[in-house]
Amino acid sequence: MSTLTYIIGCPLFAALVLALVPSTFAVVMRGVAIFATAISAVLALVMFLNFDAGYVGFQCQQQIGWVKSLGISYHVGVDGINVGLVLMGAIVAFAAACLSREIKTREKEFYILLLLMTGGILGAFASLDLFFFYFFHELALVPTFIMIGVWGRGERKNYATFQITLYLSIGALIALVGLIALYVQAGAKSFDIPVLITHLQRQPISETGQKFIFPLLLFGFGILVSLWPFHTWAPLGYGAAPAPTAMLHAGVLKKFGLYGLIRVAVPMLPHAAQSWMQILAWLCLGNLLYCGWVAMRQRDFNWLVGYSSVAHMGFVFLGIATLSQVGITGAVLVMVAHGFLAALAFGLNGYIYQQTGTLDLDRLGGLLRPLPFIGGALLMAAFAGCGLPGFANFAGEATVFFGAWKVFPMVTVLACWGALIIGAVYMLRAIRSLLHGPLATEGVALKDATNPWVRLPFVVLIVSLLAFGFFPRLLTDKIKSPVERIVAASVVPGSVPVASFAQNSK
């Protein structure tokens, strides 16, 4: 049995076990959730370290036929593109389980949903079958709605639940229509992704068919990722979500749409991809600039981090839009880095909210003195969000800019301004309001994270950011081979490459 099956199966099996545990055993439920996610994280780390960067193809594969008449099978495997995403997802899930002590009511249901969400996330990134690729995503998405509605916070949590359910359901439905159309038009009678790619390289879908299917996938996946202008659900949803849910969704699940574009849409629909990349490059400025400006106006720190998360998605869209080796490599690196950063930021938000009862920047201040560890971790998260060298975010964003400069120079200049100026302004202003100045919570007993077990999830996330920041080749060497194949598959004989089109349109 593949290591991936154990990585996916541990949280799902733990959820089944918790269904049999009496609801009064809260300590047992928490322990099972942490233990199961820890096993998945350790197995993912071992798989990542043993990954052979020189091997061409998928590793840790397992395939079991299911509906043979339709070509559906349980097929999992990793290459350089998703091996880092699986590792990141498993680590974030472990951190989220450790930081779930804020949940005091209906713990059994919460931990079951958390484990289902974790298994769905890991399954979505590991699946090489379109059916299970979509199924696992839905398995992870449905618990998100329930967790916000039941354990969310704030007066607008019900409205947030309604909006995020509406947006993400519509996005998932549009993407489903696109995937079904892709399966029908391909005519390969298989949902297997490697088989579909090989078949479509020999017998590509007509240009008319590609121009119909690609926008469905682009905007369906785009809504799931909060592509501007379909982004408004994200800050509201994350502001109302409990910290573990926000960590998993913003940090990991939101990357599903980006991964779908790279794994499915671009290599299978190359002609349409070439024609849409110019539009995608300009749309990403809505994320980088507009959402950055809106973040500057926020006085609720959770909303600020939510808009910052949406803004960072612009880097990934820009890297994908280049359809180049360097650009897509940077996009994958940003996806992994942002997963750790978003989880760290929302985890710290949850801790501060538990201690102070608010995230209103006007009511907070001077927290660095009573909360030195949490304040120091928050400084690290802010520096990573600003793209400071040494963090994985800098390595990914710089690589995206190098890849985009030759293709979209004007977009790159504007994106750099958004990243270097706007991002630094709203992050540093928030840090000044939160950590410095007079203590604004006089009379409130604030307790720092002094217990090593309380510090552990924050330390793990920070170490992950620094590890991929100082040693990005841990991931980029693995990414190189599969990205080369995707870039080669995206080139259509006789068509105008994205770089030439962008230069001629100036």
Legacy VTK file of the C-alpha trace (Angstrom):
# vtk DataFile Version 3.0
C-alpha trace
ASCII
DATASET POLYDATA
POINTS 506 float
0.000 0.000 0.000
1.302 3.449 -0.905
2.573 5.875 1.729
0.074 8.358 0.332
-2.813 6.087 1.237
-1.639 6.036 4.845
-1.195 9.830 4.820
-4.755 10.304 3.560
-6.248 7.431 5.521
-4.937 8.278 9.017
-7.182 11.322 9.587
-10.163 9.641 7.905
-9.786 6.522 10.054
-9.380 8.720 13.148
-12.642 10.502 12.269
-14.371 7.107 12.155
-12.870 6.193 15.527
-14.058 9.462 17.080
-17.597 8.739 15.880
-17.578 5.787 18.300
-16.122 7.731 21.262
-18.606 9.172 23.803
-18.845 12.958 23.534
-17.824 13.390 27.185
-14.257 12.210 26.475
-12.980 15.567 25.169
-9.338 14.848 26.063
-9.406 11.576 24.137
-10.902 13.226 21.068
-8.295 15.972 21.067
-5.508 13.436 21.580
-6.718 11.235 18.717
-6.928 14.224 16.345
-3.408 15.400 17.212
-1.980 11.878 17.012
-3.577 11.131 13.628
-2.450 14.402 12.046
1.030 13.953 13.541
1.346 10.534 11.880
0.284 12.015 8.533
2.792 14.864 8.945
5.670 12.509 9.789
4.843 10.194 6.876
4.604 13.201 4.528
7.986 14.458 5.725
9.595 11.045 5.202
8.038 10.844 1.727
9.302 14.345 0.895
12.856 13.601 2.063
12.944 10.290 0.150
11.532 11.834 -3.020
13.844 11.242 -5.993
14.153 14.543 -7.865
15.796 12.807 -10.823
12.971 10.341 -11.379
10.664 11.171 -14.292
7.056 10.417 -13.445
4.947 9.919 -10.346
6.234 8.284 -7.177
4.447 6.540 -4.270
1.726 5.501 -6.716
-1.212 3.256 -6.004
-4.108 2.546 -8.343
-7.242 0.540 -7.623
-9.993 0.260 -10.226
-13.465 1.340 -9.166
-15.961 2.055 -11.993
-14.172 0.506 -14.942
-16.913 1.374 -17.448
-16.263 5.089 -16.864
-12.541 4.781 -16.272
-12.708 5.865 -12.608
-10.087 4.544 -10.204
-8.500 5.384 -6.891
-5.143 6.608 -8.197
-2.716 8.554 -6.036
0.850 9.642 -6.640
3.228 12.559 -6.253
5.665 14.427 -8.428
7.535 17.662 -7.750
4.406 19.769 -8.071
2.263 18.171 -5.380
4.815 16.546 -3.053
5.430 19.897 -1.350
1.710 20.618 -1.183
1.014 17.290 0.528
3.789 17.979 3.045
2.538 21.508 3.678
-1.050 20.317 4.072
-0.092 17.613 6.577
2.004 20.013 8.687
-0.720 22.675 8.708
-3.317 20.061 9.698
-1.162 19.020 12.659
-0.756 22.651 13.722
-4.504 23.242 13.373
-5.299 20.226 15.543
-2.877 21.446 18.212
-4.480 24.907 18.211
-8.054 23.649 18.521
-8.214 24.126 22.295
-10.335 27.242 21.713
-13.261 24.902 20.931
-15.206 24.322 24.144
-18.572 23.107 22.864
-19.482 20.046 20.789
-15.822 19.032 20.584
-16.617 15.597 19.178
-18.338 16.995 16.102
-15.618 19.601 15.622
-12.726 17.145 15.661
-14.552 14.736 13.347
-15.092 17.556 10.851
-11.486 18.715 11.241
-10.200 15.216 10.461
-12.563 14.841 7.486
-11.365 18.190 6.191
-7.741 17.086 6.590
-8.273 13.788 4.781
-10.128 15.536 1.974
-7.385 18.122 1.535
-4.586 15.565 1.403
-6.608 13.332 -0.904
-7.324 16.173 -3.317
-3.630 17.006 -3.709
-2.582 13.358 -4.017
-5.301 12.211 -6.445
-4.399 11.489 -10.056
-7.999 10.721 -11.004
-10.337 13.591 -11.867
-13.289 12.031 -10.052
-11.468 11.575 -6.748
-9.644 14.868 -7.269
-13.025 16.618 -7.138
-14.581 14.251 -4.577
-11.856 14.796 -1.999
-12.122 18.560 -2.458
-15.847 18.435 -1.710
-15.156 16.197 1.284
-12.933 18.966 2.664
-15.162 21.863 1.609
-18.448 20.840 3.260
-16.986 20.739 6.813
-15.754 24.311 6.282
-19.306 25.620 5.995
-20.485 23.713 9.074
-17.500 24.749 11.213
-17.983 28.444 10.481
-21.734 28.261 11.085
-21.503 26.343 14.382
-18.190 27.436 15.940
-17.645 30.751 14.157
-17.361 34.065 15.960
-18.725 37.545 15.511
-22.168 38.947 14.858
-21.926 38.284 11.117
-20.969 34.614 11.287
-24.308 33.479 9.850
-24.009 35.894 6.942
-20.387 34.818 6.444
-21.472 31.176 6.378
-24.149 31.948 3.795
-21.793 33.938 1.572
-18.887 31.495 1.652
-21.280 28.596 0.991
-22.834 30.407 -1.952
-19.571 31.511 -3.552
-17.664 28.261 -3.121
-20.619 26.107 -4.154
-20.987 28.120 -7.355
-17.242 27.940 -8.009
-17.174 24.193 -7.404
-20.206 23.700 -9.665
-18.634 25.687 -12.521
-15.410 23.713 -12.152
-17.401 20.451 -12.133
-19.111 21.390 -15.411
-15.695 22.113 -16.894
-14.247 18.802 -15.706
-17.203 16.825 -17.067
-16.949 18.659 -20.399
-13.234 17.905 -20.470
-13.863 14.196 -19.887
-16.548 14.059 -22.588
-14.584 16.054 -25.164
-11.366 14.119 -24.566
-13.030 10.841 -25.556
-10.414 8.803 -23.683
-13.030 7.047 -21.502
-10.790 7.591 -18.492
-10.711 9.999 -15.561
-7.041 9.217 -15.000
-5.068 12.479 -15.268
-1.808 11.060 -16.738
-3.822 9.045 -19.270
-5.855 12.115 -20.254
-2.746 14.260 -20.712
-1.063 11.630 -22.896
-4.232 11.117 -24.931
-4.811 14.854 -25.457
-1.238 15.404 -26.584
-1.896 12.944 -29.411
-5.500 13.945 -30.081
-6.109 17.446 -28.704
-9.595 18.838 -28.174
-10.727 21.233 -30.905
-10.028 24.935 -30.439
-13.741 25.600 -30.054
-14.023 22.974 -27.338
-10.961 24.289 -25.523
-12.271 27.862 -25.625
-15.500 26.640 -24.009
-13.934 24.448 -21.317
-10.944 26.527 -20.209
-12.925 29.566 -18.967
-15.103 27.216 -16.914
-12.045 25.790 -15.209
-10.315 29.163 -14.915
-13.234 30.939 -13.245
-14.526 27.887 -11.376
-11.108 27.283 -9.829
-10.582 31.054 -9.635
-13.624 31.566 -7.405
-12.330 28.823 -5.092
-8.994 30.636 -4.891
-10.557 34.132 -4.482
-9.430 35.483 -7.835
-10.382 39.157 -8.069
-13.219 40.221 -8.441
-14.637 36.973 -6.984
-12.775 37.413 -3.701
-15.240 39.009 -1.282
-16.175 35.732 0.433
-12.650 35.136 1.729
-11.989 37.960 4.257
-15.521 37.716 5.625
-15.354 33.929 5.929
-11.914 33.884 7.542
-12.906 36.686 9.915
-15.806 34.599 11.210
-14.113 31.173 11.137
-12.511 29.528 14.172
-8.733 29.660 13.904
-8.151 25.954 12.983
-10.694 26.184 10.165
-9.146 29.369 8.780
-5.693 27.783 8.997
-6.755 24.769 6.946
-8.891 26.587 4.401
-6.799 29.713 3.764
-3.526 27.854 4.143
-4.224 24.648 2.239
-7.646 24.061 0.710
-7.618 27.337 -1.197
-4.609 26.037 -3.163
-6.833 23.378 -4.754
-7.940 25.736 -7.534
-4.378 26.825 -8.276
-3.215 23.227 -8.328
-6.100 22.359 -10.655
-5.041 25.033 -13.131
-1.454 23.761 -13.159
-2.229 20.037 -13.140
-5.341 19.906 -15.333
-6.284 23.062 -17.237
-2.944 24.223 -18.663
-1.509 20.910 -19.959
-4.852 19.556 -21.228
-6.144 22.759 -22.867
-2.982 24.446 -24.157
-4.493 26.486 -26.996
-7.086 28.135 -24.769
-4.518 28.585 -22.009
-2.308 30.596 -24.353
-5.161 32.969 -25.183
-6.329 33.490 -21.582
-2.990 34.074 -19.843
-2.801 37.756 -20.814
-6.194 38.342 -19.158
-5.198 36.337 -16.081
-2.023 38.398 -15.678
-4.024 41.639 -15.505
-6.701 40.137 -13.246
-4.040 39.166 -10.728
-3.307 42.870 -10.209
-6.763 43.119 -8.669
-5.534 40.723 -5.994
-2.148 42.348 -5.556
-3.157 46.029 -5.689
-6.861 46.394 -4.900
-6.933 43.826 -2.080
-3.716 45.325 -0.715
-5.305 48.781 -0.622
-8.378 47.383 1.113
-6.128 45.630 3.659
-4.571 49.004 4.489
-7.996 50.270 5.571
-8.841 47.391 7.898
-9.020 47.940 11.662
-9.791 44.294 12.439
-6.610 42.239 12.320
-8.395 39.088 11.163
-9.870 40.973 8.192
-6.459 42.456 7.438
-4.888 38.995 7.329
-7.818 37.780 5.219
-7.287 40.465 2.586
-3.543 39.875 2.755
-4.145 36.189 2.029
-6.257 37.107 -1.001
-3.583 39.544 -2.194
-0.869 36.885 -2.045
-2.841 34.684 -4.423
-2.002 37.240 -7.102
1.614 36.070 -7.096
0.554 32.524 -7.928
-1.786 33.623 -10.711
1.005 35.764 -12.181
3.441 32.849 -12.114
0.935 30.546 -13.828
0.155 33.218 -16.437
3.764 33.233 -17.645
3.511 29.592 -18.800
7.261 29.451 -18.231
9.589 27.190 -16.283
10.660 29.937 -13.883
7.193 31.436 -13.418
5.351 28.196 -12.635
8.181 27.047 -10.353
7.780 30.289 -8.414
4.011 29.811 -8.320
4.327 26.375 -6.705
6.874 27.692 -4.214
4.553 30.579 -3.266
1.671 28.112 -2.789
3.696 26.129 -0.266
5.089 29.225 1.457
1.717 30.931 1.697
0.195 27.801 3.203
2.619 27.940 6.127
2.283 31.728 6.458
-1.530 31.821 6.402
-1.708 29.016 8.957
0.761 30.827 11.209
-1.066 34.171 10.930
-4.541 32.773 11.609
-3.222 30.577 14.425
-1.695 33.638 16.113
-4.907 35.581 15.543
-6.831 32.856 17.316
-4.443 32.897 20.280
-4.635 36.688 20.642
-8.430 36.568 20.376
-8.608 33.970 23.143
-6.458 36.140 25.405
-7.988 39.566 24.699
-11.471 38.833 23.354
-10.931 41.152 20.384
-8.837 41.685 17.242
-9.789 45.345 16.861
-6.533 47.219 16.277
-7.971 50.303 17.983
-8.478 48.330 21.202
-5.121 46.519 21.218
-1.554 47.616 21.767
1.644 46.876 23.650
1.172 43.099 23.447
4.862 42.403 22.923
5.597 42.958 26.633
3.061 40.543 28.182
3.186 38.127 25.202
6.848 38.036 24.111
6.711 34.646 22.371
3.429 35.296 20.556
4.587 38.807 19.703
7.892 37.490 18.340
6.083 34.871 16.252
3.749 37.574 14.945
6.765 39.672 13.928
8.141 36.659 12.038
4.804 36.199 10.274
4.705 39.903 9.344
8.244 39.789 7.946
7.392 36.676 5.933
4.262 38.404 4.616
6.367 41.389 3.539
8.615 39.039 1.552
11.695 39.459 3.732
14.712 37.429 2.499
15.201 34.266 4.504
11.549 33.262 4.368
10.048 30.957 1.747
7.720 33.738 0.565
10.673 35.807 -0.666
12.093 32.891 -2.645
8.744 32.210 -4.316
7.814 35.824 -5.046
11.261 36.666 -6.423
11.119 33.633 -8.709
7.668 34.673 -9.965
8.929 38.183 -10.716
11.934 36.831 -12.629
9.633 34.633 -14.687
7.077 37.386 -15.302
9.487 40.177 -16.226
10.185 38.904 -19.740
6.521 38.134 -20.380
4.550 40.892 -18.643
6.964 43.722 -17.759
4.273 46.321 -16.985
2.285 43.887 -14.827
5.494 42.899 -13.044
6.346 46.517 -12.192
2.873 47.091 -10.742
2.980 43.768 -8.900
6.354 44.638 -7.355
4.916 47.933 -6.153
1.987 46.121 -4.603
4.217 43.536 -2.951
7.035 45.760 -1.717
5.161 48.933 -0.795
1.504 48.186 -0.076
2.176 44.867 1.669
4.895 46.368 3.858
2.698 49.345 4.808
-0.330 47.410 6.050
1.715 44.699 7.775
4.076 47.053 9.611
1.259 49.400 10.600
-0.643 46.462 12.067
2.432 45.293 13.992
2.916 48.790 15.394
-0.716 48.906 16.548
-0.712 45.412 18.049
2.690 45.027 19.666
4.027 48.470 20.470
2.881 51.514 22.391
1.024 51.478 25.721
-0.761 48.315 26.801
-4.391 48.772 25.771
-5.755 45.820 27.740
-5.068 46.958 31.312
-6.715 44.711 33.859
-6.899 41.746 31.471
-4.772 38.750 32.494
-2.701 37.880 29.426
-0.872 34.559 29.359
1.970 33.971 26.945
2.624 30.610 25.271
5.123 29.344 27.828
4.269 25.644 27.609
6.415 23.873 24.970
3.339 22.011 23.691
1.518 25.303 23.162
4.522 26.724 21.321
5.056 23.622 19.185
2.630 24.373 16.300
3.930 27.934 15.934
7.547 26.765 15.983
6.853 24.068 13.386
5.270 26.584 10.995
8.065 29.152 11.447
10.770 26.523 10.965
9.028 25.362 7.780
8.996 28.925 6.413
12.674 29.382 7.213
13.699 25.954 5.898
12.213 26.570 2.442
13.422 30.177 2.589
17.073 29.392 3.234
17.038 26.194 1.178
14.465 26.666 -1.615
16.238 23.986 -3.648
14.659 21.456 -1.307
11.552 22.087 -3.392
12.702 23.689 -6.655
14.910 20.726 -7.598
11.868 18.490 -7.274
9.634 20.897 -9.210
11.928 21.218 -12.229
11.110 18.046 -14.166
7.272 18.074 -13.979
7.105 21.811 -14.682
9.234 21.297 -17.801
6.678 18.764 -19.023
3.752 21.108 -18.281
5.420 24.006 -20.080
6.181 21.744 -23.049
2.559 20.534 -23.100
1.283 24.133 -23.066
3.136 25.012 -26.267
0.864 24.669 -29.293
2.593 24.186 -32.664
2.001 27.233 -34.851
0.554 29.352 -32.039
1.961 32.603 -30.668
3.653 32.008 -27.287
2.475 34.045 -24.336
5.733 36.023 -24.232
5.470 37.067 -27.897
1.791 37.909 -27.544
2.475 40.051 -24.493
5.317 41.917 -26.201
3.327 42.508 -29.402
0.365 43.846 -27.454
2.374 46.649 -25.876
LINES 1 507
506 0 1 2 3 4 5 6 7 8 9 10 11 12 13 14 15 16 17 18 19 20 21 22 23 24 25 26 27 28 29 30 31 32 33 34 35 36 37 38 39 40 41 42 43 44 45 46 47 48 49 50 51 52 53 54 55 56 57 58 59 60 61 62 63 64 65 66 67 68 69 70 71 72 73 74 75 76 77 78 79 80 81 82 83 84 85 86 87 88 89 90 91 92 93 94 95 96 97 98 99 100 101 102 103 104 105 106 107 108 109 110 111 112 113 114 115 116 117 118 119 120 121 122 123 124 125 126 127 128 129 130 131 132 133 134 135 136 137 138 139 140 141 142 143 144 145 146 147 148 149 150 151 152 153 154 155 156 157 158 159 160 161 162 163 164 165 166 167 168 169 170 171 172 173 174 175 176 177 178 179 180 181 182 183 184 185 186 187 188 189 190 191 192 193 194 195 196 197 198 199 200 201 202 203 204 205 206 207 208 209 210 211 212 213 214 215 216 217 218 219 220 221 222 223 224 225 226 227 228 229 230 231 232 233 234 235 236 237 238 239 240 241 242 243 244 245 246 247 248 249 250 251 252 253 254 255 256 257 258 259 260 261 262 263 264 265 266 267 268 269 270 271 272 273 274 275 276 277 278 279 280 281 282 283 284 285 286 287 288 289 290 291 292 293 294 295 296 297 298 299 300 301 302 303 304 305 306 307 308 309 310 311 312 313 314 315 316 317 318 319 320 321 322 323 324 325 326 327 328 329 330 331 332 333 334 335 336 337 338 339 340 341 342 343 344 345 346 347 348 349 350 351 352 353 354 355 356 357 358 359 360 361 362 363 364 365 366 367 368 369 370 371 372 373 374 375 376 377 378 379 380 381 382 383 384 385 386 387 388 389 390 391 392 393 394 395 396 397 398 399 400 401 402 403 404 405 406 407 408 409 410 411 412 413 414 415 416 417 418 419 420 421 422 423 424 425 426 427 428 429 430 431 432 433 434 435 436 437 438 439 440 441 442 443 444 445 446 447 448 449 450 451 452 453 454 455 456 457 458 459 460 461 462 463 464 465 466 467 468 469 470 471 472 473 474 475 476 477 478 479 480 481 482 483 484 485 486 487 488 489 490 491 492 493 494 495 496 497 498 499 500 501 502 503 504 505
